[in-house]
C-alpha cells in the first residue's frame, strides 16, 4: 500500500502513529489540562485523517487506502470522545465535592472556563457521558458501524447518536415524572377526601388558598 497519502506534516509522522500518540496522551493524562491536550491531539488526528481520506478519494486511490484513512479517523474520534467524557466526569466529580463555582460562591473554586471549555461544550460532553453510561460502548459501535458500511465516521454521526440517546432518556424521565405526579396526586386526593373539614380548613390556611 502507498502510505504517502496518510503521512502528516509532522516530521513525516503517519496517521496511525499520530493516533497512537493521542491515545498515549489520554492514557497518561493526570490533570484536566493534560486531558484537554489529548483531546486536541486526537482532534488534530481526526481532522488530518478526514483530509487524507478526501484526498485519497479525489485521487482515485485504492479502496484500502481510503479505508485506512477512515479507520484512523474513527480511532481518533473515539479517543476525542473519551477525552470529552472524562472532562465531563471530572467536572461532575468537582461539583459533587462542592468545588465548582456558582453565582453566589466562586472564590477559590473552578468553573467551566477554568477547564478551557464553554457551557455549550460541556453540554456536548455531558451528552456523551450520559449516552455511554446508559449504553456503554455506544460511540465505538457507532464508529465501527460506519466503517462496516463503508462510510466516513464523523463527529456529526456521533452527535446524532448521543443526542438521539439523550432525547430517548429525557422522554423516559419526563414520562416517569408524569406517572409519579399522577400517583402522588391520587394519594393526596384520597387523603383530602378522608380528612375532616377542620383539617381541610387548616390546610387551606397553610397554603394560603
C-alpha positions as CSV (number, residue, x, y, z in Angstrom):
1,X,0.0,0.0,0.0
2,X,1.2,3.5,-0.9
3,X,1.3,5.1,2.6
4,X,2.5,8.6,1.4
5,X,-1.0,9.9,1.4
6,X,-1.5,9.1,5.0
7,X,1.6,10.8,6.1
8,X,1.1,14.0,8.0
9,X,3.2,17.1,8.1
10,X,4.7,16.5,11.5
11,X,8.2,15.1,10.9
12,X,6.7,12.6,8.4
13,X,4.5,11.0,11.0
14,X,1.9,8.6,9.8
15,X,-1.8,8.7,10.8
16,X,-1.6,5.5,12.9
17,X,1.4,6.9,14.8
18,X,-0.4,10.2,15.4
19,X,-3.5,8.4,16.6
20,X,-1.3,6.3,18.9
21,X,0.3,9.4,20.3
22,X,-3.1,10.8,21.2
23,X,-4.1,7.5,22.8
24,X,-1.0,7.5,24.9
25,X,-1.5,11.2,25.9
26,X,-5.0,10.4,27.2
27,X,-4.0,7.3,29.0
28,X,-1.2,9.2,30.7
29,X,-3.2,12.3,31.5
30,X,-3.3,13.2,35.2
31,X,-5.0,16.6,35.1
32,X,-7.7,18.3,33.2
33,X,-5.1,20.3,31.3
34,X,-3.5,17.1,30.1
35,X,-6.9,15.6,29.1
36,X,-7.5,18.8,27.1
37,X,-4.2,18.3,25.3
38,X,-5.0,14.7,24.5
39,X,-8.4,15.9,23.2
40,X,-6.8,18.4,21.0
41,X,-4.2,16.0,19.7
42,X,-7.0,13.5,18.9
43,X,-8.9,16.2,17.2
44,X,-5.9,17.1,15.1
45,X,-5.5,13.4,14.1
46,X,-9.2,13.2,13.2
47,X,-9.1,16.4,11.0
48,X,-5.9,15.1,9.3
49,X,-7.4,11.7,8.6
50,X,-10.5,13.3,7.3
51,X,-8.5,15.4,4.8
52,X,-6.4,12.3,3.9
53,X,-9.5,10.3,3.1
54,X,-10.9,13.1,0.9
55,X,-7.6,13.5,-1.0
56,X,-7.4,9.7,-1.5
57,X,-11.0,9.7,-2.9
58,X,-10.2,12.7,-5.1
59,X,-7.1,10.9,-6.5
60,X,-9.0,7.7,-7.1
61,X,-6.8,5.9,-4.6
62,X,-7.3,2.2,-3.9
63,X,-10.2,1.4,-1.5
64,X,-7.8,0.0,1.1
65,X,-6.1,3.4,1.3
66,X,-9.4,5.2,1.9
67,X,-10.4,2.6,4.4
68,X,-7.1,3.1,6.3
69,X,-7.7,6.8,6.5
70,X,-11.3,6.2,7.7
71,X,-10.0,3.8,10.3
72,X,-7.6,6.3,11.6
73,X,-10.4,8.9,11.6
74,X,-12.6,6.6,13.7
75,X,-9.9,5.8,16.1
76,X,-9.0,9.4,16.6
77,X,-12.7,10.3,17.1
78,X,-13.1,7.6,19.7
79,X,-10.1,9.0,21.7
80,X,-11.5,12.5,21.4
81,X,-14.9,11.3,22.6
82,X,-13.3,9.5,25.6
83,X,-11.4,12.7,26.5
84,X,-14.6,14.7,26.4
85,X,-16.4,12.2,28.6
86,X,-13.5,12.3,31.0
87,X,-13.7,16.1,31.3
88,X,-17.4,15.8,32.0
89,X,-16.7,13.1,34.6
90,X,-14.1,15.3,36.3
91,X,-16.3,18.4,36.3
92,X,-19.2,16.4,37.7
93,X,-17.0,15.0,40.5
94,X,-15.8,18.5,41.3
95,X,-19.5,19.6,41.5
96,X,-20.2,16.8,44.0
97,X,-17.3,17.9,46.1
98,X,-18.6,21.5,46.1
99,X,-15.5,22.7,44.2
100,X,-17.4,24.3,41.3
101,X,-18.1,28.0,41.1
102,X,-21.7,29.2,41.4
103,X,-23.2,32.7,41.0
104,X,-23.1,33.2,44.8
105,X,-19.8,31.4,45.5
106,X,-16.8,31.4,43.2
107,X,-13.7,32.4,45.2
108,X,-11.2,29.6,45.1
109,X,-13.5,27.3,43.0
110,X,-13.2,26.1,39.5
111,X,-15.5,27.0,36.6
112,X,-16.1,25.6,33.1
113,X,-13.9,28.4,31.8
114,X,-11.1,27.2,34.1
115,X,-11.1,23.9,32.2
116,X,-10.7,25.8,28.9
117,X,-14.3,25.0,28.0
118,X,-17.7,26.7,27.5
119,X,-21.2,25.8,28.7
120,X,-22.0,24.7,25.2
121,X,-19.1,22.3,25.0
122,X,-19.8,21.0,28.5
123,X,-23.4,20.2,27.4
124,X,-21.9,18.3,24.4
125,X,-19.5,16.4,26.7
126,X,-22.3,15.5,29.1
127,X,-24.4,14.1,26.3
128,X,-21.6,11.7,25.5
129,X,-21.2,10.9,29.2
130,X,-24.9,10.1,29.6
131,X,-25.1,8.1,26.4
132,X,-22.1,6.0,27.5
133,X,-23.5,5.5,31.0
134,X,-26.8,4.3,29.6
135,X,-25.3,2.3,26.7
136,X,-21.6,1.5,27.3
137,X,-19.6,1.5,24.1
138,X,-22.2,3.3,22.0
139,X,-19.7,5.7,20.5
140,X,-17.3,3.0,19.5
141,X,-20.1,0.9,18.0
142,X,-21.4,3.9,16.0
143,X,-18.0,4.4,14.5
144,X,-17.4,0.8,13.7
145,X,-20.8,0.6,12.1
146,X,-19.9,3.5,9.8
147,X,-16.7,1.7,8.9
148,X,-18.6,-1.6,8.2
149,X,-21.0,0.3,5.9
150,X,-18.0,1.8,4.0
151,X,-19.0,5.2,5.2
152,X,-16.9,8.0,6.7
153,X,-17.0,8.1,10.5
154,X,-17.7,11.7,11.6
155,X,-18.3,13.9,14.6
156,X,-21.8,14.6,13.2
157,X,-22.6,10.9,13.3
158,X,-21.5,10.7,16.9
159,X,-23.6,13.8,17.8
160,X,-26.7,12.3,16.2
161,X,-26.2,9.1,18.1
162,X,-25.6,10.5,21.6
163,X,-28.2,13.3,21.2
164,X,-30.7,10.7,20.0
165,X,-30.0,8.6,23.0
166,X,-30.3,11.7,25.2
167,X,-33.7,12.5,23.7
168,X,-34.9,9.0,24.5
169,X,-33.7,9.2,28.1
170,X,-35.2,12.7,28.5
171,X,-38.6,11.5,27.3
172,X,-38.4,8.4,29.6
173,X,-37.5,10.7,32.5
174,X,-40.4,13.0,31.8
175,X,-42.9,10.2,31.4
176,X,-41.7,8.6,34.7
177,X,-42.1,12.0,36.4
178,X,-45.6,12.4,35.0
179,X,-46.6,8.9,36.2
180,X,-45.2,9.7,39.7
181,X,-47.1,13.0,39.8
182,X,-50.3,11.3,38.9
183,X,-49.8,8.7,41.6
184,X,-49.0,11.3,44.2
185,X,-52.0,13.4,43.2
186,X,-54.3,10.4,43.6
187,X,-52.8,9.8,47.1
188,X,-53.3,13.4,48.1
189,X,-56.9,13.4,46.8
190,X,-57.6,10.3,48.8
191,X,-56.1,11.8,51.9
192,X,-58.1,15.0,51.4
193,X,-61.4,13.2,51.0
194,X,-60.7,11.2,54.1
195,X,-59.8,14.3,56.2
196,X,-62.1,16.3,58.4
197,X,-63.4,19.7,57.4
198,X,-61.3,21.3,60.1
199,X,-58.2,19.7,58.8
200,X,-59.1,20.8,55.2
201,X,-59.6,24.4,56.5
202,X,-56.2,24.3,58.3
203,X,-54.6,23.1,55.1
204,X,-56.1,25.8,53.0
205,X,-54.9,28.4,55.6
206,X,-51.4,26.8,55.4
207,X,-51.1,27.1,51.6
208,X,-52.9,30.5,51.5
209,X,-55.8,29.2,49.4
